[in-house]
């Protein structure tokens, strides 16, 4: 199966589920969209990052990023297969 590069298009509240959000991914070289259902806490973390808001304390993903950065690791891709 061919890999398709995606970028984050945005977040949307899901009318189908209470307290659920859709992370909308978009093809870099196309028009298709991929919604991924996420919880309210995950949506809030993503929204803070997208808006450039710095929380008063590091979030879990910030700590993981700091570990990767300090160890000179680079995350080059994430593969969504299911």
Secondary structure, DSSP 8 states (H G I E B T S, - for coil): -----EEEEEEEE-SSSTTEEEEEEEETTSS-EEEEEEEHHHHHHHHHHHTT---SS--HHHHHHHHHHHTT----------
